[in-house]
Amino acid sequence: MAEHATVKQTNSDKIYERACAVMVGGVNSPVRSFKGVGGHPLVMKSAHRATLTDQDDNEYTDYCLSWGSLITGHAHRNVILQTKKLTERGISFGASTRAEVEIAEFIVESMPSIEKIRFVNSGTEATMSALRLARGYTSRAKIIKFDGCYHGHVDDLLTTAGSGVAALAESSSAGIPQSHIENTISLPFNDTAVFEKVMGEQGDQIAAVILEPVAGNMGVIRARLEFLRSLRDETSRHGTVLIFDECMSGFRPQRGGVQADVGITPDLTCLGKIIGGGFPIGAYGGRAEIMDHLAPLGPVYQAGTFSGNPVVMRAGLAQLKLLSDEFYQALNTRCNAFATEMNTFFRDEGIAAHICDYFSMMSLRFSSDPVYNYHDAQTAQGHERYGELFHHLLARGIYWPPADLEAFFVSGVHSKKDLKNLADALKEFFRP
Ligand SMILES: Cc1ncc(COP(=O)(O)O)c(C=O)c1O
């Protein structure tokens, strides 16, 4: 059994050993590797509602939820029904379908800043393509991003990226020529003065400003309203495209995403995760005048063999249709009660920790100090303690993201009892 293992993982370990022989590090995405928490990854077998089952038949209440994709829980029957129906009629046509139009209409209706949309296959593809579009639209090269925001593994954006790459030596990746990042300016998140200074000096050369309006990849951090207002004002003044990367936050707090919550309208929005109902997806959309610069109407090229795949479109739409006002109200109320209970506990017990929450996406900080940016997030990182906590939870049947700068998520099928179990397990860990 693996050194850190707190649960029986004989079958998982056997498969993991085979995986390591043929797949790099035994995984297809580094953050799954348990490198951040110690031990070997569990190999999963099945999932239903809030429960994940591994190859040794251990069951876990899942708060990773395919990295935030499954807001209605695993294998919701509507999603299964829709995808089953479709696969019986064919899986991929590489041609237009009604399914893609229906989900496009649904998203356009839900997010008024999106007049036109383009579907792609991942969040990475969405942000990469949105940047290309912004550069093509403005005929400018430079972009501004913010330290600790992660927008997928886009070459131009892998500078101080947070989450999975935060552990690398220079918070970046090997294999990216300097020429790819020489037009990327990375600024501190939530620092209005620094942003305004840079825009004052270079605003007319900046094609796009991209950010997670609620960051989820350096733990959860809300952008301050005055910061977002400044982004909107400055980008409008300089003809720069403002891109909200809502791959994680889109459809999370409410159907309109963070932008509806804070009342700030970006020019372009990137989406992913939830809109695919658990299938691989990404999308970007926004003002028609900008979107129409894309091929086939305009000169900015972007294409994809599987883009708008009908099975994915049907799964995504099936999940989105479940997101009623009542759904959000019930979910958000449960999450708010959980975060309040935990933060009261930490305060009353004098424990240096707190939950940063944004509706049903949350993260745990190993500090009482508020967290406004990537520097604060790193200061409040648990390091080995997070690994201990992760395995403590695993032993109690709770699966959290295996990396401490990742957010954890709650779905509509997590019950009050599930959240009470999580609160009890956390209290047990922290109680002096
Ligand atoms: C905000 C944000 N943008 C983009 C991405 C990249 O999405 P994908 O992993 O689908 O490429 C992620 C992934 O976690 C994300 O959280």
Ligand as a Chemical Component Dictionary entry (heavy atoms), coordinates in Angstrom:
data_LIG
# 
_chem_comp.id                   LIG 
_chem_comp.type                 NON-POLYMER 
_chem_comp.pdbx_formal_charge   0 
_chem_comp.three_letter_code    LIG 
# 
loop_
_chem_comp_atom.comp_id 
_chem_comp_atom.atom_id 
_chem_comp_atom.alt_atom_id 
_chem_comp_atom.type_symbol 
_chem_comp_atom.charge 
_chem_comp_atom.model_Cartn_x 
_chem_comp_atom.model_Cartn_y 
_chem_comp_atom.model_Cartn_z 
_chem_comp_atom.pdbx_ordinal 
LIG C1 C1 C 0 -10.698 29.646 -14.759 1  
LIG C2 C2 C 0 -10.207 28.549 -15.651 2  
LIG N1 N1 N 0 -9.941  28.818 -16.933 3  
LIG C3 C3 C 0 -9.519  27.863 -17.776 4  
LIG C4 C4 C 0 -9.332  26.577 -17.336 5  
LIG C5 C5 C 0 -8.849  25.534 -18.295 6  
LIG O1 O1 O 0 -9.873  24.640 -18.573 7  
LIG P1 P1 P 0 -9.531  23.177 -19.159 8  
LIG O2 O2 O 0 -8.888  22.425 -18.043 9  
LIG O3 O3 O 0 -10.863 22.650 -19.581 10 
LIG O4 O4 O 0 -8.607  23.377 -20.296 11 
LIG C6 C6 C 0 -9.590  26.256 -16.023 12 
LIG C7 C7 C 0 -9.386  24.879 -15.531 13 
LIG O5 O5 O 0 -9.388  24.590 -14.388 14 
LIG C8 C8 C 0 -10.036 27.264 -15.146 15 
LIG O6 O6 O 0 -10.311 27.018 -13.865 16 
# 
loop_
_chem_comp_bond.comp_id 
_chem_comp_bond.atom_id_1 
_chem_comp_bond.atom_id_2 
_chem_comp_bond.value_order 
_chem_comp_bond.pdbx_ordinal 
LIG C1 C2 SING 1  
LIG C2 N1 SING 2  
LIG C2 C8 DOUB 3  
LIG N1 C3 DOUB 4  
LIG C3 C4 SING 5  
LIG C4 C5 SING 6  
LIG C4 C6 DOUB 7  
LIG C5 O1 SING 8  
LIG O1 P1 SING 9  
LIG P1 O2 DOUB 10 
LIG P1 O3 SING 11 
LIG P1 O4 SING 12 
LIG C6 C7 SING 13 
LIG C6 C8 SING 14 
LIG C7 O5 DOUB 15 
LIG C8 O6 SING 16 
# 
